[in-house]
């Protein structure tokens, strides 16, 4: 191709603390505007910030998870700019000495290609407030509830070359921070969002083109569409003989286009200097070792284990390992059912996920526990009920919370496995359908399925399907 796209992402992950990074004000979402902004968040004279220890723990966990360098000493700085929702006139962030640097993240594309993306840095900072224009005809409303909320800004190297790669990187990072428990990943509420730095250059060139930054993307679909649009826009500008301007742009999903927000600042425009009110963060080797022991099994390792140990398909392992709650539910179901793990995977990704989607519920709020589903699968595995009857039992369990055994016994759903009983049903069906027997004998093998269906109908779905097939074939072979 004549043009090569170059993309770097700056991801802002809101850390899952109960209080803010430098104050004890709550970080809960949904409060009345300006009801969760302390004197520190408001930047009132004479107040001093105090670092929340939990944000350091979370940043260190993240650094360890991406095999990064965790700095033994890191420093907070003041990033100076003036905006209505930044009451102090500066943002406390990290610049020259971030807490995490030089990490790596492995991403997998749709075709199975594996890529390693370098993570330049991850630094701690406070969020700004929020400007709103809804309900204000000739003014702007300022809500400072979000001011001081702890963020981990994760900056990649410009190593991605398509919107697909950028989305894969962000999805992988989204899953990682949720596995670590450091961010809830709620993109609608802005807990996980990114800025995309996009440029284009002639294929084969090693010199980066002029980049633009697309701000505040909080949807995987919007990230992909925004990058694709921006790439087309930049190529068109260059091919028409003009130059791309370094600037910050916003993506409008309704018009599917990016538009100018402001000219892009460089680091020197912010006049960074160390914050005199905050001491450096000191991290010892002993502290690092203690945090390493808190690392959970990470997504890629869990996925590999599911494939190797449970013999799941790559697709099922990917899906079940997307959320820790899904993976835990699966393993608990397998433990209860004692059946082939692949059977549990099919029920969870099929019947259970469909029911959860219809009810708009998370798996944590499922009316069907892993224990209940495991017992249901055990009853299929030991041939107490058929797979078809199991779906009826599942629906009843979902509605009432009754155990599978209660439903099976009360409704008389136990599978018929007596050969003599099934044989009588088979003979009855064959006697009632002499024409179909002739068709079968003449080579129309599909008629066999018709006979199976008739036997199952006659048994009200309770006959063991494998026995039906076996006995039906034996009777047809004997038929004149």
C-alpha positions as CSV (number, residue, x, y, z in Angstrom):
1,X,0.0,0.0,0.0
2,X,1.2,3.5,-0.7
3,X,0.4,4.8,2.8
4,X,1.1,3.4,6.2
5,X,-0.9,4.3,9.3
6,X,0.8,4.9,12.6
7,X,-1.2,4.8,15.8
8,X,-0.4,5.3,19.5
9,X,-3.0,5.2,22.3
10,X,-3.2,7.0,25.6
11,X,-5.6,5.1,27.8
12,X,-7.1,6.6,30.9
13,X,-8.1,3.9,33.4
14,X,-10.0,5.2,36.4
15,X,-8.7,3.4,39.4
16,X,-11.3,1.5,41.5
17,X,-10.7,3.3,44.8
18,X,-13.5,4.4,47.1
19,X,-11.9,7.8,47.6
20,X,-9.9,10.2,45.5
21,X,-6.2,10.3,44.8
22,X,-5.4,13.2,47.1
23,X,-8.5,13.6,49.3
24,X,-11.0,11.5,51.2
25,X,-14.0,12.6,48.9
26,X,-16.0,9.7,47.4
27,X,-15.5,8.5,43.9
28,X,-19.0,7.0,43.6
29,X,-20.9,7.7,40.4
30,X,-24.3,9.3,40.3
31,X,-24.2,11.9,43.1
32,X,-25.7,15.3,42.8
33,X,-23.3,17.8,41.0
34,X,-20.6,19.2,43.2
35,X,-21.6,17.2,46.3
36,X,-18.4,15.1,46.3
37,X,-15.8,17.8,45.9
38,X,-13.7,18.5,49.0
39,X,-11.7,21.6,49.7
40,X,-8.6,19.8,48.3
41,X,-10.5,19.0,45.1
42,X,-11.7,22.6,44.8
43,X,-8.1,23.9,45.2
44,X,-9.0,26.2,48.0
45,X,-6.1,28.2,49.6
46,X,-4.1,26.5,52.3
47,X,-5.1,22.9,51.6
48,X,-2.5,20.1,51.1
49,X,-3.0,16.9,49.1
50,X,-2.3,13.5,50.7
51,X,-1.6,10.6,48.5
52,X,-4.0,7.6,48.6
53,X,-1.9,4.5,49.1
54,X,-4.2,2.3,47.2
55,X,-3.5,4.0,43.9
56,X,0.2,3.2,44.3
57,X,-0.7,-0.5,44.9
58,X,-2.8,-0.6,41.8
59,X,-0.2,1.1,39.6
60,X,2.4,-1.3,40.8
61,X,0.2,-4.3,40.1
62,X,-0.4,-3.1,36.6
63,X,3.4,-2.6,36.1
64,X,4.1,-6.1,37.2
65,X,1.4,-7.5,35.0
66,X,2.8,-6.0,31.8
67,X,6.4,-6.9,32.8
68,X,7.4,-3.3,33.1
69,X,10.0,-1.4,35.1
70,X,8.4,-0.1,38.4
71,X,10.4,3.0,39.4
72,X,12.1,2.8,42.9
73,X,11.3,6.6,43.0
74,X,8.7,8.5,41.1
75,X,7.6,12.1,41.4
76,X,4.4,14.1,41.0
77,X,4.4,17.2,38.8
78,X,2.1,20.1,38.1
79,X,0.8,20.2,34.6
80,X,-0.3,23.8,34.1
81,X,-3.3,24.8,32.0
82,X,-6.4,26.8,32.5
83,X,-9.8,25.4,31.9
84,X,-13.1,25.9,33.8
85,X,-13.3,22.4,35.2
86,X,-9.7,22.5,36.6
87,X,-10.1,24.6,39.7
88,X,-6.4,24.8,40.8
89,X,-5.3,25.9,37.3
90,X,-3.0,22.9,37.1
91,X,-3.4,19.1,37.2
92,X,-1.3,16.9,39.4
93,X,0.2,14.3,37.2
94,X,3.6,12.6,36.6
95,X,6.0,13.6,33.9
96,X,9.7,13.1,34.0
97,X,9.6,10.3,36.5
98,X,6.5,8.1,36.1
99,X,5.8,5.1,38.4
100,X,5.8,2.6,35.5
101,X,7.8,2.4,32.3
102,X,9.0,0.1,29.5
103,X,6.2,-2.5,29.6
104,X,4.9,-4.9,26.9
105,X,1.4,-6.1,26.0
106,X,0.7,-9.0,23.8
107,X,-2.3,-8.7,21.5
108,X,-4.0,-11.2,19.2
109,X,-5.7,-10.2,16.0
110,X,-8.8,-11.8,14.4
111,X,-6.6,-13.9,12.1
112,X,-4.6,-15.3,15.0
113,X,-1.6,-13.0,14.5
114,X,0.3,-12.2,17.7
115,X,1.8,-8.7,18.1
116,X,3.8,-7.3,21.0
117,X,3.1,-3.6,21.7
118,X,5.5,-1.6,23.8
119,X,4.0,0.4,26.6
120,X,6.1,3.6,27.0
121,X,4.8,4.5,30.5
122,X,1.9,4.4,32.9
123,X,1.6,7.3,35.3
124,X,-0.7,8.4,38.1
125,X,-2.7,11.6,37.9
126,X,-5.9,13.2,39.0
127,X,-8.9,13.6,36.7
128,X,-10.4,17.0,36.0
129,X,-14.1,18.0,36.6
130,X,-16.8,17.9,33.9
131,X,-18.2,20.8,31.8
132,X,-21.8,20.4,30.7
133,X,-24.0,22.4,28.4
134,X,-27.2,20.5,28.7
135,X,-29.8,22.7,30.4
136,X,-27.7,25.9,30.1
137,X,-28.8,28.1,27.3
138,X,-26.0,30.7,27.4
139,X,-23.5,29.3,30.0
140,X,-21.6,26.2,31.0
141,X,-22.3,24.1,34.0
142,X,-19.3,22.8,36.0
143,X,-19.5,19.6,38.0
144,X,-16.4,19.0,40.2
145,X,-17.4,15.6,41.5
146,X,-15.0,13.9,39.2
147,X,-12.1,16.3,40.0
148,X,-9.4,14.4,41.9
149,X,-10.6,10.9,40.8
150,X,-7.5,8.8,40.4
151,X,-6.4,7.8,36.9
152,X,-3.7,5.6,35.5
153,X,-2.7,7.0,32.1
154,X,-1.2,4.2,30.0
155,X,0.8,5.4,27.0
156,X,1.8,3.1,24.1
157,X,4.5,3.4,21.6
158,X,3.3,4.4,18.1
159,X,3.5,0.8,16.9
160,X,-0.1,0.0,15.7
161,X,-0.8,0.3,12.0
162,X,-4.5,-0.2,11.6
163,X,-7.8,0.5,13.5
164,X,-8.1,-3.3,14.0
165,X,-4.8,-3.4,15.9
166,X,-5.7,-0.3,18.0
167,X,-9.0,-1.9,19.0
168,X,-7.3,-5.3,19.8
169,X,-4.8,-3.4,22.0
170,X,-7.5,-1.5,23.8
171,X,-9.7,-4.6,24.3
172,X,-6.7,-6.5,25.7
173,X,-5.8,-3.6,28.1
174,X,-9.5,-3.4,29.1
175,X,-9.6,-7.0,30.0
176,X,-6.3,-6.8,31.9
177,X,-7.3,-3.9,34.2
178,X,-10.5,-5.7,35.1
179,X,-8.7,-8.9,35.8
180,X,-6.4,-7.0,38.1
181,X,-9.4,-5.4,39.8
182,X,-7.9,-1.9,39.4
183,X,-10.6,-0.5,37.1
184,X,-14.2,-1.5,36.6
185,X,-13.8,-0.8,32.8
186,X,-17.2,1.0,32.5
187,X,-16.7,2.8,29.2
188,X,-20.2,4.5,29.3
189,X,-19.3,6.2,32.6
190,X,-15.9,7.1,31.3
191,X,-14.0,4.8,33.7
192,X,-12.0,3.5,30.7
193,X,-11.4,5.8,27.7
194,X,-8.6,6.7,25.3
195,X,-7.0,9.3,23.2
196,X,-5.7,8.1,19.8
197,X,-2.7,9.7,18.2
198,X,-2.9,9.1,14.5
199,X,-0.6,9.9,11.6
200,X,0.2,8.6,8.1
201,X,3.4,8.2,6.2
202,X,4.6,6.8,2.9
203,X,5.1,3.1,3.0
204,X,8.7,2.2,3.7
205,X,9.4,5.6,5.4
206,X,10.8,5.6,8.9
207,X,9.9,9.2,9.6
208,X,6.7,9.8,11.5
209,X,4.1,12.0,9.9
210,X,2.3,14.9,11.6
211,X,-0.1,13.5,14.2
212,X,-3.5,14.5,15.4
213,X,-5.0,13.4,18.7
214,X,-8.6,12.2,18.8
215,X,-9.8,12.8,22.4
216,X,-12.1,10.9,24.7
217,X,-13.0,7.8,22.8
218,X,-15.1,5.5,25.0
219,X,-16.4,2.8,22.7
220,X,-14.5,0.1,20.8
221,X,-16.7,0.8,17.8
222,X,-16.1,4.6,17.9
223,X,-12.3,4.0,18.2
224,X,-12.3,2.0,15.1
225,X,-14.5,4.4,13.1
226,X,-12.7,7.5,14.4
227,X,-9.3,6.2,13.4
228,X,-10.5,5.0,10.0
229,X,-12.0,8.4,9.2
230,X,-9.0,10.3,10.4
231,X,-6.6,8.2,8.3
232,X,-8.8,8.9,5.2
233,X,-8.9,12.6,6.0
234,X,-5.1,12.9,6.4
235,X,-4.3,11.0,3.2
236,X,-6.8,13.2,1.3
237,X,-5.1,16.3,2.7
238,X,-1.6,15.2,1.7
239,X,-2.6,13.9,-1.7
240,X,-4.2,17.3,-2.4
241,X,-0.9,19.0,-1.7
242,X,-1.7,20.5,1.7
243,X,-0.2,19.6,5.1
244,X,-1.8,17.9,8.1
245,X,-1.9,20.3,11.1
246,X,-1.0,19.0,14.6
247,X,-4.2,19.4,16.6
248,X,-6.6,17.9,19.0
249,X,-9.8,16.6,17.4
250,X,-13.1,15.2,18.6
251,X,-15.0,12.3,17.0
252,X,-18.7,12.9,16.2
253,X,-20.4,9.4,15.9
254,X,-23.6,10.8,14.5
255,X,-21.8,12.4,11.5
256,X,-19.0,9.8,11.5
257,X,-16.3,12.4,11.3
258,X,-13.6,14.1,13.4
259,X,-13.5,17.8,13.8
260,X,-11.1,20.4,15.3
261,X,-11.2,20.9,19.0
262,X,-8.0,22.9,19.6
263,X,-4.4,23.2,18.5
264,X,-2.3,20.5,20.0
265,X,0.0,21.5,22.8
266,X,3.5,20.1,23.4
267,X,4.9,19.2,26.8
268,X,6.7,22.5,27.2
269,X,3.4,24.3,26.8
270,X,2.3,22.8,30.1
271,X,5.3,24.1,32.1
272,X,5.7,20.9,34.1
273,X,7.5,21.2,37.4
274,X,7.7,18.9,40.5
275,X,4.8,19.4,42.9
276,X,6.2,20.9,46.0
277,X,3.4,19.6,48.2
278,X,4.0,15.9,47.5
279,X,6.9,13.8,48.4
280,X,8.4,11.3,45.9
281,X,6.9,7.8,45.9
282,X,9.6,5.3,47.2
283,X,9.1,1.6,46.3
284,X,11.4,-1.1,47.8
285,X,12.2,-4.5,46.4
286,X,10.4,-6.0,49.4
287,X,7.3,-4.1,48.5
288,X,7.5,-5.2,44.9
289,X,7.8,-8.8,46.0
290,X,4.8,-8.5,48.3
291,X,2.7,-7.0,45.4
292,X,3.8,-9.7,43.0
293,X,2.3,-12.3,45.3
294,X,-1.1,-10.5,44.9
295,X,-1.1,-10.9,41.1
296,X,-4.0,-13.1,39.9
297,X,-3.8,-15.5,37.1
298,X,-3.8,-13.2,34.1
299,X,-6.1,-13.6,31.0
300,X,-3.6,-15.1,28.6
301,X,-2.3,-17.6,31.1
302,X,-5.9,-18.6,32.1
303,X,-6.9,-18.9,28.4
304,X,-3.9,-21.2,27.7
305,X,-4.8,-23.4,30.8
306,X,-8.4,-23.7,29.7
307,X,-7.3,-24.9,26.3
308,X,-4.7,-27.4,27.6
309,X,-6.5,-28.6,30.8
310,X,-10.2,-28.5,29.8
311,X,-9.6,-29.2,26.1
312,X,-11.8,-26.2,25.2
313,X,-11.7,-24.7,21.7
314,X,-9.7,-21.4,21.3
315,X,-13.1,-19.6,20.7
316,X,-14.7,-21.0,23.9
317,X,-11.6,-20.3,25.9
318,X,-11.4,-16.7,24.6
319,X,-15.0,-16.1,25.4
320,X,-15.0,-17.6,28.9
321,X,-11.8,-15.8,29.9
322,X,-13.1,-12.4,28.8
323,X,-14.4,-11.9,32.3
324,X,-13.0,-13.3,35.6
325,X,-16.6,-13.9,36.7
326,X,-17.3,-16.0,33.6
327,X,-14.2,-18.1,34.0
328,X,-14.9,-18.7,37.7
329,X,-18.5,-19.7,36.9
330,X,-17.3,-22.2,34.3
331,X,-14.7,-23.8,36.6
332,X,-17.2,-24.1,39.5
333,X,-19.8,-25.7,37.1
334,X,-17.2,-28.2,35.9
335,X,-16.3,-29.1,39.5
336,X,-20.0,-29.8,40.3
337,X,-21.0,-31.6,37.2
338,X,-18.0,-33.9,36.9
339,X,-18.8,-34.1,33.2
340,X,-16.8,-33.2,30.1
341,X,-15.8,-29.5,30.6
342,X,-16.6,-28.8,27.0
343,X,-20.2,-29.7,27.8
344,X,-20.3,-27.1,30.5
345,X,-18.7,-24.5,28.2
346,X,-21.5,-25.1,25.6
347,X,-24.2,-24.7,28.2
348,X,-22.7,-21.5,29.6
349,X,-21.9,-19.8,26.3
350,X,-25.2,-21.0,24.9
351,X,-28.3,-21.3,27.1
352,X,-26.9,-19.3,30.1
353,X,-25.5,-16.4,28.1
354,X,-28.7,-16.1,26.0
355,X,-30.9,-16.0,29.1
356,X,-28.6,-13.4,30.8
357,X,-28.8,-11.3,27.6
358,X,-32.6,-11.5,27.4
359,X,-32.9,-10.4,31.1
360,X,-30.1,-7.8,30.8
361,X,-28.3,-9.4,33.7
362,X,-24.6,-9.9,34.6
363,X,-23.5,-13.4,35.5
364,X,-22.9,-12.2,39.1
365,X,-26.7,-11.5,39.3
366,X,-27.7,-14.7,37.5
367,X,-30.7,-16.5,39.1
368,X,-29.0,-19.7,38.2
369,X,-25.9,-20.4,40.3
370,X,-23.0,-22.4,39.0
371,X,-23.9,-25.2,41.5
372,X,-27.4,-25.5,40.0
373,X,-26.2,-25.5,36.4
374,X,-23.5,-28.1,37.4
375,X,-26.2,-30.4,38.9
376,X,-28.3,-30.0,35.7
377,X,-25.4,-30.9,33.5
378,X,-24.7,-33.9,35.8
379,X,-28.2,-35.2,35.2
380,X,-27.7,-35.0,31.4
381,X,-24.3,-36.7,31.7
382,X,-25.7,-39.6,33.8
383,X,-28.7,-39.9,31.4
384,X,-31.3,-39.1,34.0
385,X,-32.7,-36.6,31.4
386,X,-32.1,-35.9,27.7
387,X,-30.6,-32.7,26.4
388,X,-34.0,-31.6,25.0
389,X,-35.7,-32.2,28.4
390,X,-32.8,-30.4,30.1
391,X,-33.7,-27.2,28.3
392,X,-37.2,-27.3,29.7
393,X,-35.6,-27.9,33.2
394,X,-33.3,-25.0,32.7
395,X,-36.2,-22.7,31.9
396,X,-38.0,-23.8,35.0
397,X,-34.9,-23.4,37.2
398,X,-34.4,-19.9,35.8
399,X,-38.0,-18.9,36.7
400,X,-38.4,-20.6,40.1
401,X,-35.0,-21.2,41.5
402,X,-35.9,-24.9,42.1
403,X,-33.2,-27.5,41.9
404,X,-33.0,-29.7,38.8
405,X,-33.8,-32.9,40.8
406,X,-36.9,-31.3,42.3
407,X,-38.2,-30.3,38.8
408,X,-37.3,-33.7,37.3
409,X,-39.1,-35.6,40.0
410,X,-42.1,-33.4,40.3
411,X,-42.8,-33.2,36.6
412,X,-41.9,-36.9,35.9
413,X,-39.2,-35.9,33.4
414,X,-36.8,-38.8,34.1
415,X,-35.5,-40.3,30.9
416,X,-36.8,-43.7,29.7
417,X,-33.8,-46.1,29.4
418,X,-35.6,-49.5,29.6
419,X,-34.9,-51.2,26.3
420,X,-38.2,-53.1,26.3
421,X,-40.2,-49.9,26.7
422,X,-38.4,-48.1,24.0
423,X,-38.6,-51.2,21.7
424,X,-42.4,-51.2,22.0
425,X,-42.5,-47.5,21.0
426,X,-40.3,-48.2,18.0
427,X,-42.5,-51.1,16.8
428,X,-45.6,-49.0,17.2
429,X,-44.1,-46.2,15.1
430,X,-43.0,-48.7,12.4
431,X,-46.4,-50.3,12.3
432,X,-48.0,-46.9,11.8
433,X,-45.7,-45.9,8.9
434,X,-45.4,-48.7,6.4
435,X,-44.8,-46.3,3.5
436,X,-41.9,-44.7,5.2
437,X,-40.4,-48.2,5.8
438,X,-40.5,-48.8,2.0
439,X,-38.8,-45.4,1.4
440,X,-36.1,-46.3,3.8
441,X,-35.5,-49.7,2.3
442,X,-35.3,-48.0,-1.2
443,X,-32.3,-46.0,0.0
444,X,-33.9,-42.8,1.4
445,X,-31.7,-42.7,4.6
446,X,-33.2,-39.3,5.7
447,X,-36.4,-41.1,6.6
448,X,-34.5,-42.5,9.6
449,X,-34.7,-39.1,11.2
450,X,-38.5,-39.1,10.7
451,X,-38.7,-42.4,12.6
452,X,-36.5,-41.1,15.5
453,X,-38.7,-38.0,15.7
454,X,-41.9,-40.0,15.9
455,X,-40.5,-42.3,18.7
456,X,-39.4,-39.3,20.7
457,X,-42.8,-37.6,20.2
458,X,-44.5,-40.8,21.4
459,X,-42.3,-40.9,24.5
460,X,-42.9,-37.2,25.1
461,X,-39.2,-36.6,24.7
462,X,-38.2,-39.0,27.5
463,X,-36.7,-41.9,25.5
464,X,-32.9,-42.1,25.5
465,X,-32.0,-40.9,22.0
466,X,-29.0,-43.2,21.6
467,X,-31.1,-46.2,22.6
468,X,-33.8,-45.1,20.2
469,X,-31.3,-44.9,17.3
470,X,-29.9,-48.4,18.2
471,X,-33.2,-50.2,18.6
472,X,-34.8,-48.4,15.6
473,X,-31.9,-49.5,13.3
474,X,-32.2,-53.1,14.6
475,X,-36.0,-53.2,13.9
476,X,-35.6,-51.6,10.4
477,X,-32.9,-54.2,9.5
478,X,-35.4,-56.9,10.4
479,X,-38.3,-55.4,8.5
480,X,-39.2,-57.3,5.3
